Amino acid sequence: MNRMLKVALVQEMNRGDAEANLACIEQRVAEAAAGGAKLVLLQELHNGPYFCQHQSVDEFDRAEPIPGPSTARLSALAKRHGVVLIGSLFERRAPGLAHNTAVVFDTDGRFAGKYRKMHIPDDPGFNEKFYFTPGDLGFTPIDTSVGRLGVLVCWDQWYPEAARLMALAGADLLLYPTAIGWDPRDAEAEKERQRMAWILSHRGHAVANGLPVLTCNRTGFEASPAGGPGIQFWGSSAVFGPQGEVLAEASRDAAEVLFCEVDLARGEAVRRIWPFLRDRRIDAYGDLVKRFRD
């Protein structure tokens, strides 16, 4: 039996300040709802620029509490359009303690839950360890009226453990708000290798867990506040089916709302022919909790 869910991924460029970005998001969510979407996924840190290109204590002024002004606005937006809405915020928990946090609102505007990003990168142009404390809420799906959502965030997308733990907790979907792109100085072949590796990681999570995967990425060029090369975010937001098939894919360089019909029941059919969870050797995986097997 089909359990069809129409989803929409809002792939956007930075529009400047928080108000301009939120106004744009409101317009895009209205567009998604008008197109029949019942679940809308926003990109990582959608309120403003990707500020982690440099280290500056002033950037902590962007953080806000949860609940707070942005969650109130997102809640009202979800209720107005009758959609499950997943946003991504810079959470101020206490002075000097902040998280990169995804928030989920149900169709009636109810706050359904949050997820704090667990894996925090520290790469050239991605200075996230300066800003974000690793999450402490674990890998727990969030229950909504459209299903159990395994919400993860960006750098989490490289870790099969995170996807697997969400699947083992009964997630119906895996969702990744994301901000990833190229150093503009990279050779074209290297750029494409990076983008394809990113796509393949999501397809792998879908296959290994028999679940649909949604990833919503930023697009457009963002200059570095510190005078560095900046980041060309590569878009390519996508929806993958439970055998890794590409159900929908956005462009690399344009803002858009990507629509897709997802059959939530198909995952069970796939798991019946590929019973990976049944065949896991949980008795032999103890060393996975070690940093390295010296």
Secondary structure, DSSP 8 states (H G I E B T S, - for coil): ---EEEEEEEE----SSHHHHHHHHHHHHHHHHHTT-SEEEE-TTTTS--GGGS--GGGGGG-B-SSSHHHHHHHHHHHHHT-EEEEEEEEEEETTEEEEEEEEE-TTS-EEEEEE------BTTB-GGGT-----S-S--EEETTEEEEE--GGGGG-HHHHHHHHHTT-SEEEEEE--EE-TTS-HHHHHHHHHHHHHHHHHHHHHHT--EEEEE-EEEE--TTSS--EEEE---EEE-TTS-EEEE--SS--EEEEEEEETTHHHHHHHHS-TTTT--GGG-GGGGSS---
